[in-house]
């Protein structure tokens, strides 16, 4: 009997995004990139959320992964007779295979289909996901379909309350609208994977609903300094591509660009740094010594870990503070939480002990730091007045770069610190053991909440301190370079 390919729900969603990616997923798997640590972290968090959700439907049984499609399907049919909640019930229909997070018995012979997500709202991808699942269990009386997701309004008080942590949304009507199209789409995908690779160019779908893992290879025909590097170019980049224009230098004069995009275009073509001396000089005008350079690192877990915290709330666990006197003498203060306790009380105490009573506080992208401090002012009222006074002193170093008062072609349209610091100072993060914020958060979580050798944990802590310290010391380097210009 010839092999018949099976489309899983994850592959179905891949097929909706890009037929070429679907084809490669079946016929050239070696082209697919290895799952990144950041993606695996998201998967792990999703699994943790899924396990918690099952507790809302107790006394159920789970279909274990790994016993093979045939046995998983047979086992699911056996459990249907028991009329108990089934976790990961598995079904196959017309070569479409799906595992359902929770199948809950209702009434005499009906079932509710419940998909669990670690997100905080329903999106179109979820609806397509559930419509495919419903198709795969044809013949089963599905009363309603639900998406169970994280309730972002939940605030932890004492023990975790999973009844309040989750929000159950009825998506029966939305799924019903999509259901008539599933069979046709599935058949189309089965047809695609059994033919030659589709010849599909790039498009907005390369980034939506997810950034494709093959984007780098599919986009590698683009030249250096291509139109998609323009600041906030969005769909206009594809308009230019449609006209055969791929390089910034080839954009015609009549093509409408923003002021920032024109600065970038001119800077790229002429290979020169753009400097608005008057604007930069104005930035320095109101700075007061001692100047503080400040940065947080944060974690944000789907499941709130601490009292008075919410899902995905950014919880500061580390800070670095450099203080610069008028004579250029600097001192450094830092904090990195250790242990599973809420890091915020100790962090706030250390901040209060470290900051001077006056002087500007420079941060990069101040809305982030200010947002965290305002949250802590509400969660820890005894620090509220202190925090409110601090906030009046904040100055945003992001402004000269986001406003393109300074722009170097090496920034590639970005004003992120990881681009502006090397462009301005020649110093970057590539040689650090930890070189970006998401990695810092993952490593902190790993050494704090999993079993890690003490020597390794200490090495990670040193890397965290070095990384956060460079964020604030780097701002001093940047300010020194900007001063030279005015």
C-alpha positions in Angstrom: 0.0 0.0 0.0 1.6 3.3 -1.1 2.5 5.9 1.6 -0.1 8.6 2.2 1.3 11.8 3.6 -0.5 13.3 6.6 -1.0 17.0 7.3 -0.9 17.8 11.0 -2.5 21.0 12.4 0.9 22.7 12.7 1.7 21.9 9.0 -1.8 23.1 8.1 -1.0 26.5 9.6 2.4 26.4 7.8 0.5 25.8 4.5 -1.8 28.7 5.1 1.3 31.0 5.6 3.4 29.8 2.7 3.0 26.8 0.3 6.7 26.7 -0.4 7.5 26.4 3.3 4.9 23.6 3.5 6.6 21.8 0.6 10.0 22.1 2.2 8.7 20.8 5.5 7.9 17.5 3.8 10.4 17.2 1.0 13.5 19.1 2.1 13.5 19.0 5.9 17.3 19.5 5.9 16.7 23.1 4.7 14.7 23.9 7.8 16.7 25.7 10.6 17.2 24.1 13.9 14.6 25.3 16.5 16.2 28.2 18.3 16.6 28.4 22.1 14.2 31.4 22.1 11.5 29.4 20.2 12.0 26.4 22.4 11.6 28.6 25.4 8.2 29.7 24.0 7.2 26.0 23.4 8.2 25.1 26.9 6.2 27.9 28.4 3.2 26.8 26.3 3.5 23.3 27.6 3.6 24.5 31.1 0.4 26.5 30.5 -1.2 23.5 28.8 -0.5 21.3 31.8 -2.1 23.9 34.2 -5.2 24.1 32.0 -5.8 20.4 32.3 -6.4 20.9 36.0 -9.6 22.8 35.2 -10.9 19.5 33.7 -9.9 16.9 36.3 -10.2 13.1 36.2 -9.3 13.0 32.6 -6.8 10.8 30.7 -4.0 11.8 28.3 -3.0 10.2 25.0 0.7 10.1 25.3 2.8 11.2 22.3 5.1 8.6 20.7 3.0 5.5 20.4 2.4 6.2 16.7 -0.6 7.7 14.8 -2.5 4.5 14.6 -2.3 3.6 18.3 -3.0 7.2 19.4 -6.2 7.2 17.3 -7.3 3.8 18.6 -6.7 4.9 22.2 -8.7 8.1 21.7 -11.6 6.0 20.4 -11.4 3.8 23.5 -11.5 6.8 25.8 -14.4 8.4 24.1 -16.6 5.5 25.4 -15.6 6.5 29.0 -17.1 10.0 28.7 -14.3 11.6 30.7 -12.1 14.6 29.7 -9.5 13.5 27.2 -6.2 15.4 26.9 -4.5 15.3 23.5 -7.2 13.2 21.9 -6.0 12.2 18.4 -8.0 12.0 15.2 -7.3 11.4 11.5 -9.6 12.5 8.7 -8.8 12.7 5.0 -5.0 12.6 5.8 -5.5 15.5 8.2 -4.2 14.7 11.7 -4.8 16.6 14.9 -4.4 16.3 18.7 -6.9 18.2 20.7 -5.7 19.9 23.9 -8.9 19.1 25.9 -12.0 17.3 24.8 -14.6 17.6 27.4 -17.8 15.5 27.5 -21.1 17.5 27.8 -24.7 16.4 27.8 -25.4 12.8 26.8 -23.2 12.4 23.7 -21.6 15.7 22.9 -18.2 17.2 23.4 -16.6 20.6 23.8 -13.4 21.1 21.9 -10.9 23.3 23.9 -7.7 24.7 22.5 -5.3 26.1 25.1 -2.9 28.9 24.2 -0.4 30.8 26.2 -1.3 34.0 24.4 -3.7 36.6 25.9 -6.3 36.9 23.1 -7.9 35.1 20.2 -6.3 35.7 16.8 -7.0 34.5 13.2 -4.4 31.8 13.4 -6.2 30.3 16.5 -9.4 30.2 14.5 -7.8 28.4 11.6 -6.1 26.0 14.1 -9.4 25.1 15.8 -11.4 24.8 12.5 -8.8 22.2 11.3 -9.1 20.3 14.6 -12.9 20.2 14.3 -12.5 18.9 10.8 -10.2 16.1 11.9 -12.7 14.8 14.4 -15.6 14.6 12.0 -18.3 12.2 13.2 -17.9 13.4 16.8 -20.7 15.5 18.0 -18.9 18.8 18.8 -21.2 21.1 20.8 -19.0 24.1 21.0 -15.4 25.1 20.3 -13.4 27.2 22.8 -10.1 29.0 23.0 -8.7 29.0 26.5 -6.0 31.7 26.8 -4.2 33.6 29.5 -6.2 36.3 31.3 -3.9 39.4 31.2 -6.1 41.1 33.8 -5.3 38.5 36.4 -3.2 39.7 39.3 -1.8 37.0 41.6 -2.8 37.2 45.2 -1.3 34.4 47.3 -1.5 30.9 45.7 -1.9 30.8 41.9 -5.7 30.8 41.1 -5.9 28.9 37.8 -9.6 29.7 37.5 -8.7 33.3 37.2 -5.5 32.8 35.3 -7.4 31.5 32.3 -10.1 33.0 30.1 -12.4 30.7 28.1 -13.7 32.3 24.9 -16.5 30.7 22.9 -15.3 30.7 19.2 -18.0 28.4 17.9 -19.4 30.9 15.4 -16.1 32.0 14.1 -14.9 28.4 13.6 -18.2 27.6 11.9 -17.5 30.3 9.2 -14.1 28.7 8.4 -15.1 25.1 8.6 -16.5 24.8 5.0 -13.1 25.7 3.6 -10.9 23.3 5.5 -11.4 20.3 3.2 -10.5 22.2 0.1 -7.4 23.8 1.7 -6.3 20.5 3.1 -6.6 18.8 -0.3 -4.7 21.7 -1.9 -1.9 21.2 0.6 -1.8 17.5 0.0 -1.5 18.3 -3.7 1.3 20.8 -3.2 3.6 18.5 -1.2 3.4 15.8 -3.8 4.5 18.0 -6.7 7.6 20.0 -7.4 8.6 22.9 -5.1 6.3 25.9 -5.6 7.9 28.9 -7.2 6.8 31.6 -4.8 8.6 34.9 -4.2 8.8 36.9 -1.0 5.9 38.8 0.5 4.3 40.1 3.7 3.5 36.5 4.5 7.2 36.0 5.3 6.6 37.8 8.5 2.9 37.0 9.3 1.6 35.4 11.4 5.2 34.4 12.3 8.6 35.3 10.9 9.5 32.4 8.7 12.5 30.3 9.6 13.6 30.3 5.9 13.3 34.1 5.5 17.1 34.6 5.4 17.5 32.1 2.6 14.5 33.3 0.6 15.5 36.9 0.9 19.2 36.4 0.2 18.9 37.6 -3.4 18.4 41.1 -2.1 21.5 43.4 -2.2 23.2 45.0 0.7 21.4 48.2 1.6 18.1 46.9 0.2 14.8 48.7 0.3 13.5 46.5 3.1 16.1 48.0 5.4 14.5 51.5 5.2 13.1 52.7 8.5 9.5 51.7 8.9 9.2 50.8 5.2 6.4 48.3 5.8 4.4 47.3 2.6 6.0 50.1 0.6 9.1 47.8 0.3 7.0 45.3 -1.7 5.6 48.1 -3.9 9.2 48.9 -4.8 10.1 45.3 -5.3 7.1 45.0 -7.7 8.7 47.7 -9.8 12.0 45.8 -9.9 13.7 48.1 -7.3 15.6 46.3 -4.6 18.5 48.7 -3.7 18.0 51.9 -1.7 20.2 53.7 -4.2 17.8 52.9 -7.0 14.7 54.4 -5.4 13.4 57.0 -7.8 13.2 60.7 -6.7 9.4 60.7 -7.2 8.8 57.8 -4.7 7.4 59.2 -1.5 9.5 58.7 1.5 9.4 60.0 5.1 11.9 62.6 6.3 13.7 59.8 8.2 13.7 57.5 5.2 15.2 60.3 3.0 18.0 60.8 5.6 18.7 57.1 5.5 18.6 57.0 1.7 21.0 60.0 1.4 23.3 58.6 4.1 23.4 55.2 2.4 24.1 56.5 -1.1 26.8 58.9 0.0 28.2 56.6 2.6 28.2 59.5 5.1 26.9 59.9 8.7 24.1 62.3 9.1 24.5 64.7 12.1 22.1 67.4 13.1 24.4 69.4 15.4 21.8 71.8 16.6 19.4 69.1 17.7 22.2 67.1 19.5 23.4 70.3 21.2 19.8 70.9 22.4 19.7 67.4 23.8 22.6 68.3 26.1 21.3 71.6 27.2 19.2 70.6 30.2 21.3 67.7 31.5 22.3 68.0 35.2 25.2 66.4 36.9 25.8 63.9 38.4 24.5 62.1 35.3 23.1 58.6 36.0 23.1 56.0 33.3 20.5 53.3 34.1 19.2 50.0 32.7 16.9 47.2 33.8 16.8 43.5 32.7 13.4 41.8 33.1 11.6 38.5 32.9 8.0 38.1 31.8 6.4 34.7 32.4 3.0 33.7 31.2 2.3 32.3 34.6 2.8 35.0 37.2 5.5 33.9 39.7 5.1 36.5 42.4 2.5 38.3 44.6 1.0 41.3 42.9 2.3 40.3 39.4 0.3 39.6 36.3 0.8 37.3 33.2 3.6 38.6 31.0 4.3 41.5 33.4 7.9 42.6 32.9 9.5 41.9 36.3 12.9 43.6 36.8 15.5 41.2 38.3 18.7 43.2 37.6 19.9 46.7 37.1 23.1 48.5 36.2 23.8 52.2 37.2 26.8 54.3 36.2 27.0 57.7 37.8 29.2 60.3 36.2 30.4 63.5 37.9 31.2 66.7 36.1 34.9 65.9 36.3 34.2 62.6 34.5 34.8 60.5 37.6 32.4 57.5 37.5 31.1 55.0 40.0 29.2 51.8 39.3 26.3 50.2 41.2 24.6 47.0 40.2 22.1 44.5 41.4 21.3 40.9 40.3 18.7 38.9 42.2 19.6 35.5 43.5 17.0 32.9 44.5 13.4 32.3 43.7 11.9 35.1 45.8 10.4 38.2 44.1 13.4 40.3 43.1 11.6 43.6 43.2 11.7 44.5 46.9 15.4 44.0 47.1 16.0 45.7 43.8 14.1 48.8 44.9 16.0 49.0 48.1 19.3 48.8 46.2 18.1 51.5 43.8 17.3 53.8 46.7 20.7 53.2 48.2 22.5 53.8 44.9 20.9 56.8 43.2 22.0 60.3 44.2 19.3 62.8 45.2 19.8 64.9 42.1 21.1 64.7 38.6 19.7 63.5 35.2 18.9 59.8 34.8 19.7 58.7 31.2 18.1 55.6 29.9 17.7 54.2 26.4 14.0 54.0 25.3 12.7 55.5 28.6 9.1 54.3 28.2 10.3 50.8 29.1 12.1 51.8 32.3 9.4 54.3 33.3 6.7 51.7 32.7 8.4 49.2 35.0 8.9 51.8 37.7 5.3 53.0 37.6 4.2 49.3 38.0 6.5 48.9 41.0 5.2 52.1 42.5 1.7 50.6 42.5 2.8 47.2 43.7 5.1 48.5 46.4 3.4 51.7 47.8 6.1 52.5 50.3 8.4 53.4 47.3 5.7 55.3 45.4 6.8 58.9 46.3 10.5 58.0 45.8 9.8 56.5 42.4 7.7 59.5 41.3 10.6 61.9 42.2 13.0 59.7 40.2 10.8 59.8 37.1 11.0 63.6 36.9 14.7 63.3 36.2 14.6 60.8 33.3 16.1 61.7 29.9 15.9 59.4 26.9 19.1 58.8 24.9 16.9 57.0 22.3 15.5 60.4 21.1 18.6 61.7 19.1 18.7 58.3 17.3 15.0 57.6 16.8 14.6 61.2 15.5 17.6 60.6 13.1 19.5 63.5 14.5 22.3 61.1 14.2 22.3 58.3 11.6 25.1 56.1 10.4 24.5 53.8 7.3 25.6 50.8 9.4 22.4 51.1 11.5 20.4 49.7 8.6 17.4 51.9 9.5 17.3 50.9 13.1 17.6 53.0 16.3 18.1 50.1 18.7 20.9 50.2 21.1 22.5 47.1 19.5 22.8 49.1 16.3 23.5 52.7 17.5 26.2 51.9 20.0 28.5 50.1 17.5 27.8 52.7 14.8 28.7 55.5 17.1 31.5 54.0 19.2 32.8 51.0 17.3 32.0 48.8 20.4 29.4 46.1 20.4 28.1 43.0 22.2 29.4 40.3 19.9 32.1 39.1 22.3 29.9 38.9 25.4 28.7 35.6 26.8 25.2 37.1 26.9 24.5 39.7 24.2 20.8 40.4 24.1 17.9 40.9 26.5 15.8 37.9 25.7 18.8 35.6 26.2 19.5 37.4 29.5 16.0 36.7 30.7 16.1 33.0 29.6 19.5 32.4 31.3 18.3 34.1 34.5 15.2 31.8 34.5 17.4 28.8 33.8 19.8 29.3 36.7 17.0 30.3 39.1 14.3 27.8 38.4 16.1 24.7 37.1 18.9 22.5 38.5 22.2 24.1 37.4 25.7 23.3 38.6 26.9 26.1 40.9 30.0 26.8 38.8 27.9 27.2 35.7 25.4 29.4 37.6 28.2 31.7 38.7 29.5 31.9 35.2 26.0 32.9 34.0 25.7 35.5 36.7 29.0 37.0 35.7 27.8 37.2 32.1 24.6 38.8 33.1 26.4 41.5 35.1 28.8 42.1 32.2 25.9 42.5 29.7 23.8 44.8 31.8 26.9 46.8 32.8 27.8 47.3 29.1 24.4 48.8 28.5 25.0 51.6 30.9 28.7 52.0 30.3 28.0 52.0 26.6 25.7 55.0 27.1 28.6 56.9 28.6 30.7 56.0 25.5 27.9 57.2 23.3 27.4 60.5 25.1 31.2 61.1 24.9 31.0 60.7 21.1 27.9 62.9 20.8 29.6 65.7 22.8 32.5 65.7 20.4 30.1 66.6 17.6 28.8 69.8 19.2 
